[in-house]
Amino acid sequence: MHAEHHTEVWPLLCFYGNTPTPPPFPYALRAQLLRTLSFASLLRGNDPHALCETHSSVALSGGYSRRRDKETGGKNMALIPSQVLRVAILLSYFSILCNYKAIDMPAHQTYGGSWKFLTFIDLVIQAVFFGMCVLTDLSSLLTKGSESQEQERQLRKLIGLRDWMMAVLAFPVGVFVVTMFWALYLYDRDLVYPRLLDNFIPQWLNHGMHTTVLPFIIIEMRTTHHQYPSRPCGLIAVFSFAVGYVLWMCWVHHVTGVWVYPLLEQISPLAKVAFFSCLTVLINIYYVLGEILNSYIWDCSKCVLDTGKAKAD
């Protein structure tokens, strides 16, 4: 084997093994090792939807190639694969929803049922979103190696819908529910979560609905790169959701004569308008925050990847 071939291949092997000098073993063995490592990178949690647009291929001598995943920022080792995390999170949401619906509370029997509570709507959003993440992972694995342009086009659409849900619904609504609930709870819990509910909802379920949503969505943002829509389109979508929920609450009050949350019973109509306006602005701020956080995470990851590539060269 020629020395220049050895020089080309070894920096990429060092990317995995951190071995300071190239050992004198045959080219065929190195090629087999590269194929094994490429397969292992999938098992360690690299997002399979690299078939679309989030991976760049780095050519190796001898015709082999390894995909560097932009979504992992060049870090190929993971304690738990991201696909497994998504499945676990999805199952946890199914468990929370089933336990919540099994509770026999008077509020569930009134007009609107559970759907008049933003917490329940958020749980459904998170469950649908993570279900879409799992579906994307499965579709990516099933179409891996396929040369069908139609399958690739459908996969791109599915990824685009997943990213849109993350940007417009899962992140801003999830963060809004967690922050608003605990802010009001710490100020005066009876305004949002009366003590009477402790007789129906156990503490673990309360935290499942109002606490774990935030770390779950942060984990998803950190492990997978999501393409945000343009800011005007995203803000319009979030604004529409917020206004729609406010109108839904007003309609429930019109039909039943009771506000969904005790807080709204204690403030004047003018204060309600100001309160709803502030909440609408806040959820839009959370959308922008999610966009900034997503860009920050993956810009930093790109810098790490570029640094690792420069060192390898």
Secondary structure, DSSP 8 states (H G I E B T S, - for coil): --HHHHHHHHHHHHHHH--SS-----HHHHHHHHHHHHHHHHHTT--GGGGTTTEEEEE-TTS-EEEEEGGGTT----SS-HHHHHHHHHHHHHHHHHHHHTS--HHHHSTTGGGGSHHHHHHHHHHHHHHHHHHHHHHHHHHTT---HHHHHHHHHHHHHHHHHIIIIIHHHHHHHHHHHHHHHHHHGGGTS-GGGGGTS-HHHHHHHHTTHHHHHHHHHHHS------HHHHHHHHHHHHHHHHHHHHHHHHHHSS-SSHHHHSS-HHHHHHHHHHHHHHHHHHHHHHHHHHHHHHHHHHHHHHHHHHHH-
